[in-house]
Amino acid sequence: MILGCSIDKPAANKAFKEKFDFAFDLLSDETTEMSKAYGVPIRDNGMTTRVSVLIGPDGKIVKWFAEVSPADHPDEVLALL
C-alpha cells in the first residue's frame, strides 16, 4: 500500500493530492503521533519538516528521504518499489 502522511487537515491534504495528481492518499496526522514515531523532526512551531519515510510491510523504515520535491517524489518512491 502507498500512503502519504501530513500533519495538515484532511481537506488540505486532499487539495495537495489533487494539485500534484498523486495516485495515493495522504493520511492526516494532525496529532503528529505517527510523524514522531518515525522520527520526523517537529519544529518549535509544531510544524514538521518535509521529509519522506518509506516504510515496509513490517513497519520498519526502508528508506529515509531528507529532501522531497512534491512534483518528483512519487516517481522516486515508485521506482524503489
C-alpha positions, 0 to 999 in steps of 0.5 A, a space after each residue: 500500500 502507498 500512503 502519504 502522511 501530513 500533519 495538515 487537515 484532511 481537506 488540505 491534504 486532499 487539495 495537495 493530492 489533487 494539485 500534484 495528481 498523486 495516485 495515493 492518499 495522504 493520511 492526516 496526522 494532525 496529532 503528529 503521533 505517527 510523524 514522531 514515531 518515525 522520527 520526523 523532526 517537529 519544529 518549535 512551531 509544531 510544524 514538521 519538516 518535509 521529509 519522506 519515510 518509506 516504510 515496509 510491510 513490517 513497519 520498519 523504515 526502508 528508506 529515509 528521504 531528507 529532501 522531497 520535491 512534491 512534483 518528483 517524489 512519487 516517481 522516486 518512491 515508485 521506482 524503489 518499489 
